[in-house]
Amino acid sequence: MYKSYNTLEYIKQARRRTRYNAAFILLIFPLLCGCTNSGHSHISPESDVQKFSSRQFTDAGLQEFITKVLGPNVSSQENAWGITRLTLATLYFHPDILVAKAELETARAGIKTAGQLPNPSFTVLGGPSAHYVGYGASILIEFFGRRYHRIKEARYRAAVAQWEVINTAWKLRSDTRSALLGVWAVSGRLKLVEETAAAKRELFTLEQARFDQGRASAFEISQVRTEMIHAELSVSDLRREYAVRKAALAGAIGVPAEALDSIALDTKAFDVCPDLIEYRDSQDMRYQAVMQRADLRELLASYDAARQALRVEVSRRYPDVTISPAYNWDISNRFEVNPSLQIPIFNQNEGPIAEAVGQEHEAAARLRRAENTVFKSISQATANYRGTTSILLQAEELAKTVRVRLNQMQHRLQSGAIDRPTMVMTHIEQIQAETALLEAEIQQRQAIGQIEDGMQQPIFDHTNAAQASGLLENNQRNSP
């Protein structure tokens, strides 16, 4: 016997059920969406200017970073900053490291994005009558290892960003070394030019006395005066260049120029030529560069990522399956499952696969091009080093000869065999020989710097810029 239904009561129950389901959906919707921290921080240009102007080498965070890298007894040494400590200061202050680390953070977040499973969709089904209630869902199921290849591609992209951090650290190291070498070079030139100017002033005084005694002509005194003026102008010009070089060093580090006034620069690393025995074999140098240079490793990781991207596109030749379970209530309960898939009739993803193949070839070609550029730079640097070393040996022999002659002239001056102007002229000749020696040393040190850049290995000191950059905290020095 069938149970009879009251039509009015039936409609009330259906409406009540509909309200309950609507309330349930409104309740769980915020939970399904979740909450995300935007991570937004306020940026103020005025505050940035103040923070940049207040940067000093006594920064507590910098001292902590130096201690972490070099050990607890280093940061408390005398107030002398050489290439090692200045390199660490550059890694701490310079914003290029912040940019590279932010890109690394984004790339690592991409791994999480690649591993996410697609969310199912939920649908409330409407019907022709008020007492009709229905729900539907769609669940996407990925096949053929697509998610696995996508995650591997994202990991290679993160490796690219990681190597970019190291490559950025080496670039900053190179800029700091070049700037400090420029300060050392100008400082040596300035010292010799000041000696030359002092000797020219003394010579002018002696010639003026001879002119007053009628022993020198007006042309001779005018010529000596002109040389003295040129020497003094050279001193002023080199003092200007020294200030410019210090400002360039401050810019390479990422601090205001006045911050260098509170420290003593240590340029002893450039006074003596470092040992380059391990860099005599060009083939071994090329092998070390390929295995250790961060930019080449970055391009290799980029090539691996391109290969994984190709695998992702190949997996898309095969369609995914969408499962759509549904439930509706209309007089009675009804359940159904509707599978669906895209039929690869008109294309089998040939276009994206061809693009991925092209991108893989591009990545391989870029790697080969970069390797060739590195090999060329190493060959040029080693040839430059050999040439400048040969010139340096000749300049050293010339300087030794002039020094011996200067000592002989001093003995002759003491014995009265020569006069003081002749002795001063010999001293000026000796300064010129020392200047030629200094220029040869500068060229050789610059060639060594080129080898260091080509190998991305420290030669003037033993600072591992790559390791030091990894010790920086993500939130360290995150503002100007």
SVG drawing of the C-alpha trace seen along z (x, -y; Angstrom):
<svg xmlns="http://www.w3.org/2000/svg" viewBox="-3 -87 138 89">
<polyline fill="none" stroke="black" stroke-width="0.4" points="0.0,0.0 1.5,-3.3 1.8,-6.1 -0.1,-9.2 1.7,-12.6 0.4,-16.0 1.4,-18.2 1.7,-21.4 3.9,-19.6 6.0,-18.1 6.8,-21.5 7.7,-22.9 10.1,-20.0 11.7,-20.6 12.2,-24.3 13.6,-23.6 16.1,-21.1 17.1,-23.7 17.7,-26.4 19.8,-23.9 22.0,-23.1 22.4,-26.7 23.5,-27.5 25.9,-24.6 27.5,-25.9 27.9,-29.4 29.5,-27.9 32.1,-25.8 33.0,-28.2 35.4,-30.4 37.0,-27.3 37.5,-25.9 39.0,-29.1 41.3,-29.4 43.4,-32.5 46.7,-33.7 49.1,-36.1 49.9,-38.7 53.3,-39.5 53.0,-43.1 55.4,-45.5 55.2,-49.3 58.0,-50.9 58.8,-54.6 61.4,-56.3 62.1,-58.9 62.8,-56.1 65.0,-54.3 67.2,-57.4 67.6,-57.7 68.5,-54.1 71.0,-54.2 72.7,-57.3 73.0,-55.6 74.8,-52.5 78.2,-52.0 80.7,-49.2 80.0,-49.0 76.5,-47.6 75.8,-44.9 74.2,-42.6 77.3,-43.0 79.6,-42.1 77.5,-39.1 77.6,-38.0 81.4,-38.4 81.8,-36.4 79.5,-33.7 81.7,-33.4 85.2,-34.0 85.0,-33.0 84.5,-34.7 88.0,-36.3 88.0,-38.1 85.4,-40.8 87.1,-42.2 90.4,-42.8 91.9,-46.2 90.0,-48.7 91.5,-47.6 89.2,-46.4 90.8,-44.3 89.3,-42.5 87.9,-39.7 85.9,-41.8 84.9,-44.3 83.5,-41.4 81.4,-40.2 80.2,-43.8 79.1,-43.9 77.2,-40.6 75.5,-42.1 74.6,-45.5 74.2,-45.3 70.6,-45.1 71.5,-42.7 71.7,-39.9 68.2,-40.7 66.9,-40.6 68.5,-37.2 67.2,-35.8 63.7,-37.1 63.7,-35.4 64.9,-32.2 62.0,-32.5 59.6,-32.8 61.1,-29.8 60.8,-27.7 57.2,-28.7 56.8,-27.4 57.6,-23.9 54.6,-24.1 52.5,-25.4 53.6,-22.6 52.7,-20.0 49.2,-21.2 46.4,-18.9 43.5,-20.6 40.6,-21.5 37.3,-19.8 34.4,-22.0 31.1,-21.8 27.8,-22.7 24.3,-23.2 21.8,-21.9 18.5,-23.7 15.3,-22.0 11.9,-22.8 10.2,-22.6 10.8,-24.0 11.3,-20.6 14.1,-19.6 17.5,-19.4 20.7,-18.4 24.5,-18.5 27.3,-17.9 31.1,-17.7 33.9,-17.5 37.2,-15.9 40.1,-16.2 42.5,-13.2 45.9,-13.7 47.6,-10.8 51.0,-9.8 53.2,-11.4 52.3,-15.0 52.4,-16.2 55.7,-14.5 57.3,-16.1 55.8,-19.4 57.4,-19.2 60.8,-18.3 60.6,-21.2 59.9,-23.6 62.8,-22.1 65.1,-22.8 63.8,-26.3 64.6,-26.7 68.1,-25.4 68.4,-28.1 67.5,-30.7 69.9,-29.2 72.8,-29.4 71.8,-32.9 72.3,-33.9 75.8,-32.4 76.6,-34.1 75.4,-37.4 77.7,-37.0 80.6,-36.4 79.8,-39.5 79.6,-41.6 82.9,-40.1 84.5,-41.0 83.1,-44.6 84.5,-45.1 87.9,-43.6 88.1,-45.8 87.1,-48.9 89.6,-48.2 92.3,-47.5 91.6,-50.9 92.0,-52.5 95.3,-50.7 96.6,-51.7 95.7,-55.4 97.2,-55.5 100.5,-54.2 100.5,-56.6 99.6,-59.5 102.5,-58.7 105.0,-58.6 103.6,-61.8 103.9,-63.6 107.5,-62.5 108.0,-63.8 106.4,-67.2 108.6,-67.5 111.7,-66.8 110.6,-69.3 110.0,-72.0 113.5,-71.3 115.0,-71.5 113.1,-74.7 114.5,-76.2 118.1,-75.2 117.7,-76.6 116.2,-79.8 119.3,-80.2 121.5,-79.5 119.5,-82.1 120.0,-84.7 123.7,-84.0 123.7,-84.4 124.6,-80.7 121.2,-79.8 119.3,-81.3 115.7,-82.5 114.7,-79.8 116.1,-77.1 114.3,-78.5 111.1,-78.8 111.3,-75.2 111.9,-73.9 109.0,-76.0 106.7,-74.6 107.6,-71.0 107.0,-71.8 103.5,-73.2 102.6,-70.2 103.7,-67.9 101.6,-69.8 98.6,-69.7 99.1,-65.9 99.0,-65.6 95.7,-67.5 94.3,-65.4 95.3,-62.1 93.8,-63.3 90.5,-63.9 90.7,-60.5 91.5,-58.9 88.3,-60.4 86.3,-59.1 87.8,-55.6 86.8,-55.6 83.3,-56.6 83.2,-53.9 84.3,-51.4 81.5,-52.6 79.0,-52.2 80.2,-48.6 79.8,-47.8 76.4,-49.5 77.2,-52.1 77.5,-55.9 80.9,-57.3 81.3,-58.9 81.1,-55.5 84.6,-54.7 86.1,-57.6 85.5,-55.7 87.6,-52.7 91.2,-52.0 91.4,-50.3 93.8,-47.4 95.2,-46.9 98.1,-44.5 96.6,-41.7 97.7,-43.5 101.3,-44.3 102.6,-40.8 101.7,-38.7 99.8,-35.6 100.9,-32.1 99.3,-30.9 100.9,-27.5 97.5,-25.7 96.4,-28.0 99.2,-27.1 97.4,-24.4 94.8,-26.0 92.9,-22.7 92.6,-22.1 91.4,-25.7 88.7,-25.2 87.6,-22.0 87.5,-23.7 85.5,-26.6 82.9,-24.3 82.5,-22.4 82.5,-25.4 81.3,-28.6 77.9,-29.5 76.6,-31.0 77.4,-27.8 75.7,-25.7 72.7,-28.0 72.5,-27.5 72.8,-23.7 69.9,-23.8 68.0,-25.9 68.6,-23.2 67.4,-20.5 64.3,-22.5 63.6,-22.8 63.9,-19.0 61.4,-18.6 59.1,-21.1 59.2,-19.0 58.2,-15.9 55.3,-17.8 54.1,-18.8 54.5,-15.2 52.4,-13.9 49.6,-16.3 49.2,-14.3 47.1,-12.0 43.9,-13.4 43.0,-13.8 39.8,-12.3 37.2,-14.3 34.9,-12.3 31.6,-14.1 29.6,-12.4 26.1,-13.9 23.2,-13.5 19.7,-14.9 16.5,-14.4 13.2,-14.6 10.6,-12.3 13.5,-9.8 17.3,-9.8 19.3,-9.6 23.1,-9.0 25.1,-9.2 28.8,-9.3 29.6,-11.0 33.2,-10.5 34.5,-12.8 37.7,-13.3 39.0,-15.4 39.3,-13.4 42.6,-14.1 41.1,-14.2 42.1,-17.5 45.5,-17.7 47.7,-15.7 49.5,-18.8 52.0,-18.8 52.4,-22.6 53.4,-23.0 55.6,-19.9 57.4,-21.5 57.8,-24.8 59.2,-22.8 61.7,-21.1 62.8,-24.4 63.2,-25.8 65.3,-22.8 67.6,-23.4 67.8,-27.1 68.9,-26.3 71.6,-23.9 72.8,-26.5 73.0,-29.2 75.0,-26.9 77.5,-26.2 77.7,-29.9 78.4,-30.7 81.1,-28.0 82.8,-29.4 82.8,-32.9 84.3,-31.6 87.0,-29.7 87.8,-32.8 88.0,-35.0 90.3,-32.5 92.6,-32.3 92.8,-36.1 93.3,-36.4 96.2,-33.9 97.8,-35.5 97.5,-38.9 99.0,-37.6 102.0,-36.1 102.6,-39.3 102.2,-41.6 104.5,-39.4 107.2,-39.6 106.8,-43.4 107.0,-43.4 110.2,-41.5 111.8,-44.0 110.5,-46.9 112.0,-45.3 115.4,-45.0 115.2,-48.7 114.2,-49.8 117.0,-47.8 119.5,-49.4 118.3,-52.9 118.4,-52.2 122.0,-51.1 122.8,-54.3 121.0,-56.4 123.1,-54.9 126.3,-55.6 125.2,-59.2 124.6,-59.7 128.2,-58.6 129.5,-60.9 127.4,-63.8 128.9,-63.1 132.4,-63.2 131.6,-66.4 131.9,-64.9 128.4,-66.2 126.2,-69.0 122.7,-68.9 120.7,-69.6 122.3,-66.6 121.4,-64.4 117.8,-65.6 117.6,-64.8 118.8,-61.3 116.2,-61.0 113.5,-62.0 114.8,-59.4 114.5,-56.8 110.9,-57.9 110.1,-57.5 111.5,-53.9 109.4,-53.2 106.3,-54.6 107.0,-52.2 107.3,-49.3 104.0,-50.3 102.2,-50.5 103.5,-47.0 102.3,-45.7 98.9,-47.3 98.5,-45.6 99.6,-42.2 97.1,-42.5 94.3,-43.4 95.2,-40.3 95.0,-38.2 91.6,-39.7 90.5,-38.6 91.7,-35.0 89.8,-35.2 86.6,-36.3 87.1,-33.6 87.5,-30.8 85.1,-32.3 87.7,-31.3 89.3,-33.7 93.0,-34.3 93.9,-37.4 92.3,-35.9 90.3,-32.8 86.8,-34.3 84.2,-31.9 81.6,-34.3 79.2,-31.5 79.3,-30.0 79.1,-33.4 76.0,-34.3 74.3,-31.2 74.9,-32.2 72.9,-35.4 69.5,-35.2 66.5,-35.9 65.4,-38.8 68.8,-40.2 69.4,-43.8 66.0,-43.7 65.8,-47.5 68.1,-50.2"/>
</svg>
